[in-house]
């Protein structure tokens, strides 16, 4: 998920396949929708990116977007 620090963001489909878990096992889709509506992230297909506006808040966003189980491991 550190790829969210990059302009190209992350491809959630690729991560899902790589780690053998569904997309919603990686990120909290409700939070993605909330922060998309607020203009902090974009979701284009399975490509999740952080906007310039969201980059300022990226450390906090990661804690909100990434599923809690993954933050502890």
Secondary structure, DSSP 8 states (H G I E B T S, - for coil): -GGGGSTT-EEHHHHHHHHTS-HHHHB-HHHHHHHHHTTSEEEETTEEEE-HHHHTTHHHHHHHHB-HHHHH-
